[in-house]
């Protein structure tokens, strides 16, 4: 029941819309190369994580991808639902 109610609320704010087939095809053609890049990057990150997890605890840290003299800034975001 709560999911059905939430779906009904969202459908009012975001009504379903349909693009004609040629326009939808053009949109997918524009998006898919970027999506493939993201999937490839995710696979590379997963492999790097597996490599890091397989290192023994006393081994030296692997080389960083950051060029010497540069610092890496990281930010974290949280959301409340």
Secondary structure, DSSP 8 states (H G I E B T S, - for coil): -HHHHHHHHHHHHS------HHHHHHHHHHHHHHHHHHHHHHHHHHHHHHHHHHS-TTS-----SS-TT------------
